[in-house]
Amino acid sequence: MSILTSKTSSRGQIQRDQAMPVAGSPTARTETDDNLWTGRLVVFLRVMAMLSLAVGLYHWAQLTGFIGGEDDAFENQTVAWQAATVYFAVIELVAAVGLWLATPWGAVVWLTTVVSMAVVELMFPVIYGGNLVIVGLETAMLMAYLGLAWMAARERPP
């Protein structure tokens, strides 16, 4: 009985091995050549996810009073500062999850946070101080994302 079982399992093994493509055959695709820019885009999204997580946690630390002194307490700030801080505390963490998973909605939420922060810094300098370095960094990250997304889209046929 055991001989019959071993013959059956070896036949199943042979059939399964024949169905799989061999590394040197033309049917086997090389992931490194075909999806180079997609891989780079995913790495970029993961780095941006970690950065968004850090920024979101920073805003939560401001909200809860873990950082800053008595004068910097949440309740002592202006209503505009409070609203912006709550907004960024929530949306940055949502963007971080979406970016880490490399989902389309994650990129959209992240783009919303990047544009929102740039607008707050440029149009409402009273809230966070109008730091142009932050606007420059946000613009550079946005351009890097658009470039990587463009190159990743070009390597996939329509």
C-alpha positions in Angstrom: 0.0 0.0 0.0 2.8 2.4 0.8 4.4 1.7 -2.6 1.2 2.6 -4.4 1.0 5.8 -2.4 4.6 6.8 -3.2 4.0 6.2 -6.9 0.9 8.3 -6.9 2.6 11.2 -5.0 5.6 11.1 -7.3 3.3 11.3 -10.4 1.6 14.3 -8.8 4.9 15.8 -8.1 6.1 15.3 -11.7 2.9 16.8 -13.1 3.2 19.8 -10.8 6.8 20.4 -11.6 6.1 20.3 -15.4 3.4 23.0 -14.9 5.7 25.5 -13.3 7.9 27.7 -15.5 11.7 27.2 -15.2 13.9 30.1 -14.3 15.6 30.1 -17.7 12.5 29.6 -19.8 10.9 32.5 -21.8 7.6 32.2 -19.8 9.3 33.1 -16.5 9.3 36.8 -16.0 12.1 38.6 -14.3 10.6 40.9 -11.7 13.7 43.1 -11.3 13.8 44.2 -15.0 10.0 44.5 -15.6 9.0 46.3 -12.4 12.1 48.4 -11.5 10.3 51.7 -11.2 7.3 50.2 -9.5 9.6 48.8 -6.9 11.2 52.2 -6.4 7.8 53.8 -6.1 6.8 51.3 -3.4 10.0 52.0 -1.4 9.4 55.7 -1.7 5.8 55.2 -0.5 7.0 53.2 2.5 9.6 55.9 3.4 6.8 58.6 3.1 4.6 56.3 5.3 7.2 56.3 8.1 7.6 60.1 7.7 3.9 60.6 7.8 3.7 58.4 10.9 6.3 60.5 12.6 4.6 63.8 11.7 1.2 62.5 12.8 2.6 61.3 16.2 4.3 64.7 16.6 0.9 66.5 16.1 -0.6 64.0 18.6 2.2 64.8 21.1 1.3 68.5 20.7 -2.4 67.7 21.3 -1.8 65.7 24.4 0.9 67.8 25.9 3.7 65.4 25.7 5.9 68.1 24.1 6.0 71.7 24.9 5.7 73.6 28.1 2.8 75.4 29.9 2.8 78.2 27.4 2.6 75.8 24.4 -0.3 73.8 25.8 -3.1 73.0 23.4 -5.7 75.0 25.2 -3.5 78.1 25.2 -3.2 78.1 21.4 -5.5 79.9 18.9 -8.5 78.1 17.5 -6.9 78.1 14.0 -3.8 76.4 15.4 -5.9 73.9 17.3 -8.0 73.0 14.2 -5.0 72.6 12.0 -3.2 70.5 14.5 -6.2 68.2 15.0 -6.6 67.9 11.2 -3.0 67.0 10.6 -2.8 64.6 13.6 -5.6 62.6 12.1 -4.9 62.8 8.4 -1.2 62.1 8.6 -1.8 58.8 10.4 -4.5 57.8 7.9 -2.1 58.7 5.1 0.7 56.6 6.7 -1.4 53.5 6.7 -2.5 54.0 3.1 1.1 54.7 2.0 2.5 51.6 3.8 -0.1 49.4 2.0 0.7 51.2 -1.3 -3.0 51.7 -2.0 -4.3 54.4 -4.4 -6.4 56.0 -1.6 -3.2 56.2 0.5 -1.5 58.3 -2.1 -4.5 60.5 -2.5 -4.7 61.1 1.3 -1.0 61.8 1.4 -1.2 64.2 -1.5 -4.0 66.0 0.4 -1.8 66.3 3.4 1.1 67.6 1.4 -1.0 70.3 -0.4 -2.8 71.2 2.9 0.4 71.8 4.7 1.8 73.9 1.9 -1.3 75.9 1.8 -1.4 76.4 5.6 2.3 77.5 5.5 1.9 79.9 2.6 -1.6 81.3 3.0 -2.0 81.2 6.7 1.5 82.0 8.2 -0.1 82.9 11.5 -0.9 79.3 12.3 2.5 77.6 12.0 4.8 80.5 11.2 4.9 80.3 7.4 8.1 78.2 7.1 9.2 78.2 3.5 11.6 75.3 4.1 8.6 73.0 4.9 6.9 74.2 1.7 10.1 73.4 -0.3 10.4 69.9 1.3 6.7 69.2 0.6 7.1 70.3 -3.0 10.2 68.2 -3.5 8.4 65.1 -2.1 5.5 65.8 -4.4 7.7 66.1 -7.4 9.6 62.9 -6.5 6.3 61.0 -6.1 5.0 62.3 -9.5 8.2 61.4 -11.2 8.3 57.9 -9.7 4.6 57.3 -10.5 5.1 58.5 -14.1 8.0 56.1 -14.6 6.1 53.2 -12.9 3.1 53.8 -15.2 5.4 53.8 -18.3 6.7 50.3 -17.6 3.3 48.8 -17.6 1.6 48.3 -20.9 -1.9 49.7 -21.4 
